[in-house]
Amino acid sequence: MEHISKLPNIETTIFTTIGNLARKHDAIDLSQGFPNFEADKKLIDLVSIAMRSGHNQYAPMPGYYGLREIISHKIENLHGTFYHPETDITVTVGATQAIFTAITAFVHSGDEVIVLKPAYDCYEPAINLNGGVPIYLDLEAPAYVVDWTVFKRLITHKTKMVIINTPHNPSGHIFSKEDMLQLQELLRGTDILLISDEVYEHIIFDGKEHESASRFTDLASRSFICASFGKTFHVTGWKLGYCAAPKPLMKEFRKVHQFNVFSVDHPTQRAMAEYLKTKANYANLNTFYQDKRDFFLKGLENSKFEFIPSSGTYFQLLDYRKITVESDTDFAKRLILDYKLASIPISSFNVNNRDDKVLRFCFAKKQETLAEAVDILNQL
Ligand SMILES: Cc1ncc(COP(=O)(O)O)c(C=O)c1O
């Protein structure tokens, strides 16, 4: 039988390739974006309690109401915008499903979607599967700042949607208030929708603030705010997140959600609703990860790597130009084979695999793991 692939250009991702190689060679794995420490025991216990209390059947289609309520409070407290739990918030299988669902619900064949590169890898397949056309804005290393005049030139009558991600994976760059205001002005008066991927909303450093799209009235009116409890609470394996958007947008979103997912794991939703009642559970995350970033970078002060400290996320980019002329993929593989340390080559996030000689390291790791990684990096 012959089948025409709907995604002919998708091959094994670099994450799988590097992950497999890291396991095969028993390398310290700073490649993939997940912690190697446990989640808060209180949160785990809350799931057991929910299960033992009998919350083991389907949750309501848009999510457990108590969780939607607390999400609504959280957004209003942090950003001053009210999302009605009944109509404006849907609990999803992580941010990935929220993003996929928003794209599927709105992007028609031929619609253009502006994607800022380097970008997380789930955006483009979702656009392509829906017949959309990704339009790329190339951000330049090492700062990855957006030139809004270049962005403006990409907007056409076919532009349906823009996808942004702040704090940004892989660069650790964050959008300032001015960035968000520029974006708001450029989209004002259009029908263009915005997906705001905010999965690292609570991992932001040096006293800076997360400028959620929900803070900006005109942006919020066209935005899907996509968030991830997996990222925030060290439970990426739970695949629990949410999408917040104004009622008319959420109405269409739920039409797709209802028949793709229907409803999300119930006991973890109950646990999360309870856990979110304590603000410190997420408010202290900035310091927790900033300490890890600082420990990692202090260790590299005298190394040959060059870097701009990450402003958010749990990723740090390291420029290795002073060490070798190898491609980033070759160097990343050699680091695993010869030094037993895994990282991600950034070319895999770029248009045409542009190689800026930069590797991405995840510092959501135990102190001893980071110390071992630092020792290795100092040998280069
Ligand atoms: C920028 C970005 N968006 C979305 C996701 C996916 O989040 P989730 O695991 O909640 O689906 C990730 C995970 O690495 C990410 O880095």
Ligand as a Chemical Component Dictionary entry (heavy atoms), coordinates in Angstrom:
data_LIG
# 
_chem_comp.id                   LIG 
_chem_comp.type                 NON-POLYMER 
_chem_comp.pdbx_formal_charge   0 
_chem_comp.three_letter_code    LIG 
# 
loop_
_chem_comp_atom.comp_id 
_chem_comp_atom.atom_id 
_chem_comp_atom.alt_atom_id 
_chem_comp_atom.type_symbol 
_chem_comp_atom.charge 
_chem_comp_atom.model_Cartn_x 
_chem_comp_atom.model_Cartn_y 
_chem_comp_atom.model_Cartn_z 
_chem_comp_atom.pdbx_ordinal 
LIG C1 C1 C 0 8.243 26.596 24.262 1  
LIG C2 C2 C 0 7.503 25.349 24.606 2  
LIG N1 N1 N 0 6.194 25.266 24.344 3  
LIG C3 C3 C 0 5.485 24.170 24.636 4  
LIG C4 C4 C 0 6.077 23.070 25.226 5  
LIG C5 C5 C 0 5.254 21.857 25.520 6  
LIG O1 O1 O 0 4.686 21.905 26.782 7  
LIG P1 P1 P 0 3.836 20.678 27.335 8  
LIG O2 O2 O 0 4.798 19.623 27.789 9  
LIG O3 O3 O 0 3.004 21.243 28.429 10 
LIG O4 O4 O 0 3.004 20.180 26.192 11 
LIG C6 C6 C 0 7.453 23.096 25.497 12 
LIG C7 C7 C 0 8.123 21.920 26.061 13 
LIG O5 O5 O 0 9.335 21.783 26.029 14 
LIG C8 C8 C 0 8.177 24.268 25.191 15 
LIG O6 O6 O 0 9.486 24.362 25.458 16 
# 
loop_
_chem_comp_bond.comp_id 
_chem_comp_bond.atom_id_1 
_chem_comp_bond.atom_id_2 
_chem_comp_bond.value_order 
_chem_comp_bond.pdbx_ordinal 
LIG C1 C2 SING 1  
LIG C2 N1 SING 2  
LIG C2 C8 DOUB 3  
LIG N1 C3 DOUB 4  
LIG C3 C4 SING 5  
LIG C4 C5 SING 6  
LIG C4 C6 DOUB 7  
LIG C5 O1 SING 8  
LIG O1 P1 SING 9  
LIG P1 O2 DOUB 10 
LIG P1 O3 SING 11 
LIG P1 O4 SING 12 
LIG C6 C7 SING 13 
LIG C6 C8 SING 14 
LIG C7 O5 DOUB 15 
LIG C8 O6 SING 16 
# 
